[in-house]
Amino acid sequence: MTLTHLPVEPVSFKFSTVTGYFIQDEPTTDPATFDYAALNFGLISRIYDAEPVDCQSSTQWQRFAQQIQHLNDTAGPQTKYKVLFLGRHGEGVHNVAEQRYGTKAWDEYWSLLDGDEDGTWIDAHLTDVGIAQARTAHDTWTQQIANGIPQPQSYYVSPLHRCCQTAQVTFEGCDMPLTDPFRPLIKELLRETMGEHTCDRRSSKSAIAADFPQYLFEPGFAEEDELWDPKVRESDEHRNQRLLGLLNDIFASDENVFLSLTAHSGAITSILEVTGHRKFPLATGAVIPVVVRAEERV
């Protein structure tokens, strides 16, 4: 199988972003200067529609969690709300190589190779900077736990090494459920734009399991990478359909409300687009929360 023959499942949900909860929703917020770690993941301090009378004793995060519960409690039977914490992997060796050679030379030549004299970028690993960025995410989650942040009930991660590594540094050892040991579910479709670039070719299932023995694989996860095509680069439109299918799968199969997805710039760009969120490119290691409404198609 190649990416050009990737089956697209029928979409069972219509997705939309519910704005007004995070600064990143607002068109005046500049993605280039926004610091999620310094601003509570961007949570807006506000009064919600259904504030309990004793809300003054609750933190803003606790009130936010109650608001999301209220949205689900009052929604119709075909509607559900989830909060997606979308985290981009930390800086990888391929990101450094692209900066070194420039995007044009990278796309046209260097990205098609296995590496250069400085090392390989096949299924690229994190740099020391990337590991530090993941530690910043770890510290940010730890700080917000004390403020009552609704903790992820499910963790999903791309099969590419840089995402598995970022998720491990971010969540392992956090005082949250499912993080000791940390056992996320690896989802094949959560990966970066596929094809041509060797940094986006994943390792075998056996190699991933050897590096991350606690991680879980979704059913049907293939031993070898059947989707990466050395001659065809996935289009943005195809990537959008792929990530739309991923969301459809998650919303249909996971009853949890607060979800963590550790992925890539391309995957997150597509998730934001198919849910109707404004464009918000993330720096390596950054996180954006999104409130998503899903209406079941009948």
Buried (B, 14 or more C-beta within 10 A) or exposed (E): EBBBEBEEEEBBBEBBBBBEBBBBBEEEBEBEEBEBBEBBBBBBEEEBEEBEEEBEEBBBBBBBBBBBBBBEEEBEEEBBBBBBBBBBBBBBBBBBBBEEBEEEEBBEEBBEEEBEEEEBBBBBBBBEBBBBBBBBBBEBBBEBBEEBBBBBBBBBBBBBBBBBBBBBBBBBBBEBEBBEEBBBBBBBBBBBBBBBBBBBBBBBBEEBBEBBEEBEBBEEBBEEBBBBBEEBBBEEEBBBBBBBBBBBBBBBEBEEBBBBBBBBBBBBBBBBBBBBBBEBEBBBBBBBBBBBBBBBEE
